[in-house]
Amino acid sequence: MIPEYDIDIAPLTTFGIPARAAALVRWQTADDLRDALADGSLPRPFKAIGGGSNMLFTGNFGGTLLLQDCSSEIGSDGTVAAGMELDEFCRLTAEAGLRGPENLSGIPGTIGGALVQNAGAYGVEIGEFLVSARLMNLNTGEVMTVDRDWMNYAYRSSRLKEEEDRFIIIDAVLKPQEADALARIDYGNLRAELGNAAPTPMAVRQAVLRVRDSKLPNPAVVGSAGSFFRNPEVDPAVLTPEMPRYMLPSGQAKVPAAWLIDRCGLKGRRFGGAMVWESQPLVIVNASGTATSADVVGLENEIIRTVRDRFNITLVPEVEHV
Ligand SMILES: Cc1cc2nc3c(=O)[nH]c(=O)nc-3n(C[C@H](O)[C@H](O)[C@H](O)COP(=O)(O)OP(=O)(O)OC[C@H]3O[C@@H](n4cnc5c(N)ncnc54)[C@H](O)[C@@H]3O)c2cc1C
């Protein structure tokens, strides 16, 4: 484990926005991590990074980023390393005929980042497969095992999201559904894409990847962090008749942020090198490849202001600002 200093963050994130980190440690085992935490010469604070696909560095980071270099294998008991790519996990489980994770195919990033964010797509969230996770306390080096209840999962949120700077996930045990579980395709246009046959997990995966490709920017080509805003949960009093909504048990209504942004005529809107993606207005992209964090934040603020003025709803970013 050899620390690197003064590193370029852009290639470590899918946004590709320029920023520097004071140090980076690539770790493999819990012992590597403990050594890093005990190394008094490494700049503080410590921050985990996975695929960097849900982060916007709004300036240089003065601490040490912790990135896991690991194998992409699923252990016989379902253990996966936090640094394993989520899409690789989805591919392997679909290949094994197991159900559930195939709906998460194509989401960039790692198992660790997904478990923090409770990444979800097409009616499935990663949190539902979690049996247990091993965490290291970044302050003490102590390792503890937690279960799904401890994680307190909700829509794009977890207990770790609140306490993320205290813990790092080392690995996790994930248990997909068995092969005889029903395919979950009543979401978005998946059923239309698949027809009426009972699709295999691999067929669902391929359909998800096709639908995603048609709507979302490929991070290898255009930088982004996916959905930039959360879908707001609002008081029914602010709903307008034409506004799509999903009523929640709490009595609040969840409204698609993409619809609000679209209705404000913001598709294709540019601010410096940042732009609202035409085919999915929930996504802000690094259109020029040279966008700065100030461009992205400028566009973010303009979207929030415009939507608030028109609908009296305040959008909240899903992407973590570091
Ligand atoms: C094109 C595109 C499409 C996307 N589509 C979706 C989608 O459909 N659904 C969805 O939910 N998201 C989506 N996202 C967002 C993102 O890919 C997910 O949130 C992903 O799960 C983040 O994983 P990551 O490894 O990149 O996390 P990072 O961005 O690296 O980190 C996110 C947070 O998790 C923390 N973290 C990372 N690893 C660990 C660890 N081992 N231990 C503790 N904390 C850790 C980080 O410190 C940070 O706070 C999309 C992004 C892009 C670019």
The ligand as an SDF file (V2000), in Angstrom:
LIG
                    3D

 53 58  0  0  0  0  0  0  0  0999 V2000
  -24.7110    7.5290  -16.2250 C   0  0  0  0  0  0  0  0  0  0  0  0
  -25.0740    7.2730  -14.7960 C   0  0  0  0  0  0  0  0  0  0  0  0
  -26.2460    6.5860  -14.4990 C   0  0  0  0  0  0  0  0  0  0  0  0
  -26.6210    6.3510  -13.1710 C   0  0  0  0  0  0  0  0  0  0  0  0
  -27.7750    5.6580  -12.9230 N   0  0  0  0  0  0  0  0  0  0  0  0
  -28.1490    5.4120  -11.6460 C   0  0  0  0  0  0  0  0  0  0  0  0
  -29.3440    4.6710  -11.3650 C   0  0  0  0  0  0  0  0  0  0  0  0
  -30.0410    4.2120  -12.2580 O   0  0  0  0  0  0  0  0  0  0  0  0
  -29.6780    4.4780  -10.0650 N   0  0  0  0  0  0  0  0  0  0  0  0
  -28.8930    4.9350   -9.0400 C   0  0  0  0  0  0  0  0  0  0  0  0
  -29.2430    4.7150   -7.8700 O   0  0  0  0  0  0  0  0  0  0  0  0
  -27.7700    5.6400   -9.2810 N   0  0  0  0  0  0  0  0  0  0  0  0
  -27.3650    5.8790  -10.5430 C   0  0  0  0  0  0  0  0  0  0  0  0
  -26.2250    6.5870  -10.7900 N   0  0  0  0  0  0  0  0  0  0  0  0
  -25.4380    7.1370   -9.6660 C   0  0  0  0  0  0  0  0  0  0  0  0
  -24.2960    6.2090   -9.1760 C   0  0  0  0  0  0  0  0  0  0  0  0
  -23.8130    5.4280  -10.2330 O   0  0  0  0  0  0  0  0  0  0  0  0
  -24.7400    5.3060   -8.0350 C   0  0  0  0  0  0  0  0  0  0  0  0
  -25.2000    6.0570   -6.9450 O   0  0  0  0  0  0  0  0  0  0  0  0
  -23.6010    4.3660   -7.5760 C   0  0  0  0  0  0  0  0  0  0  0  0
  -24.1540    3.3720   -6.7560 O   0  0  0  0  0  0  0  0  0  0  0  0
  -22.4710    5.0720   -6.8280 C   0  0  0  0  0  0  0  0  0  0  0  0
  -21.4150    4.1440   -6.6610 O   0  0  0  0  0  0  0  0  0  0  0  0
  -19.9040    4.6220   -6.6530 P   0  0  0  0  0  0  0  0  0  0  0  0
  -19.0540    3.4380   -6.3410 O   0  0  0  0  0  0  0  0  0  0  0  0
  -19.5610    5.3380   -7.9060 O   0  0  0  0  0  0  0  0  0  0  0  0
  -19.9130    5.6250   -5.4310 O   0  0  0  0  0  0  0  0  0  0  0  0
  -19.0270    6.9380   -5.2540 P   0  0  0  0  0  0  0  0  0  0  0  0
  -19.5800    8.0360   -6.1040 O   0  0  0  0  0  0  0  0  0  0  0  0
  -17.5860    6.6220   -5.4010 O   0  0  0  0  0  0  0  0  0  0  0  0
  -19.3380    7.2550   -3.7270 O   0  0  0  0  0  0  0  0  0  0  0  0
  -20.6410    7.6190   -3.3220 C   0  0  0  0  0  0  0  0  0  0  0  0
  -20.6370    7.7510   -1.7770 C   0  0  0  0  0  0  0  0  0  0  0  0
  -20.3790    6.4770   -1.2180 O   0  0  0  0  0  0  0  0  0  0  0  0
  -19.2170    6.5260   -0.4010 C   0  0  0  0  0  0  0  0  0  0  0  0
  -18.5130    5.2430   -0.5850 N   0  0  0  0  0  0  0  0  0  0  0  0
  -18.0370    4.7030   -1.7250 C   0  0  0  0  0  0  0  0  0  0  0  0
  -17.4800    3.5050   -1.4560 N   0  0  0  0  0  0  0  0  0  0  0  0
  -17.6000    3.3030   -0.1200 C   0  0  0  0  0  0  0  0  0  0  0  0
  -17.2040    2.2700    0.7890 C   0  0  0  0  0  0  0  0  0  0  0  0
  -16.5390    1.1810    0.3930 N   0  0  0  0  0  0  0  0  0  0  0  0
  -17.4960    2.4150    2.1000 N   0  0  0  0  0  0  0  0  0  0  0  0
  -18.1580    3.5180    2.5640 C   0  0  0  0  0  0  0  0  0  0  0  0
  -18.5250    4.5290    1.7570 N   0  0  0  0  0  0  0  0  0  0  0  0
  -18.2640    4.4170    0.4390 C   0  0  0  0  0  0  0  0  0  0  0  0
  -18.4040    7.7080   -0.8940 C   0  0  0  0  0  0  0  0  0  0  0  0
  -17.5700    8.2330    0.1260 O   0  0  0  0  0  0  0  0  0  0  0  0
  -19.5250    8.6680   -1.2610 C   0  0  0  0  0  0  0  0  0  0  0  0
  -19.9800    9.3010   -0.0960 O   0  0  0  0  0  0  0  0  0  0  0  0
  -25.8130    6.8220  -12.1120 C   0  0  0  0  0  0  0  0  0  0  0  0
  -24.6190    7.5130  -12.4080 C   0  0  0  0  0  0  0  0  0  0  0  0
  -24.2570    7.7150  -13.7250 C   0  0  0  0  0  0  0  0  0  0  0  0
  -22.9590    8.4260  -14.0160 C   0  0  0  0  0  0  0  0  0  0  0  0
  1  2  1  0
  2  3  1  0
  2 52  2  0
  3  4  2  0
  4  5  1  0
  4 50  1  0
  5  6  2  0
  6  7  1  0
  6 13  1  0
  7  8  2  0
  7  9  1  0
  9 10  1  0
 10 11  2  0
 10 12  1  0
 12 13  2  0
 13 14  1  0
 14 15  1  0
 14 50  1  0
 15 16  1  0
 16 17  1  0
 16 18  1  0
 18 19  1  0
 18 20  1  0
 20 21  1  0
 20 22  1  0
 22 23  1  0
 23 24  1  0
 24 25  2  0
 24 26  1  0
 24 27  1  0
 27 28  1  0
 28 29  2  0
 28 30  1  0
 28 31  1  0
 31 32  1  0
 32 33  1  0
 33 34  1  0
 33 48  1  0
 34 35  1  0
 35 36  1  0
 35 46  1  0
 36 37  1  0
 36 45  1  0
 37 38  2  0
 38 39  1  0
 39 40  1  0
 39 45  2  0
 40 41  1  0
 40 42  2  0
 42 43  1  0
 43 44  2  0
 44 45  1  0
 46 47  1  0
 46 48  1  0
 48 49  1  0
 50 51  2  0
 51 52  1  0
 52 53  1  0
M  END
$$$$
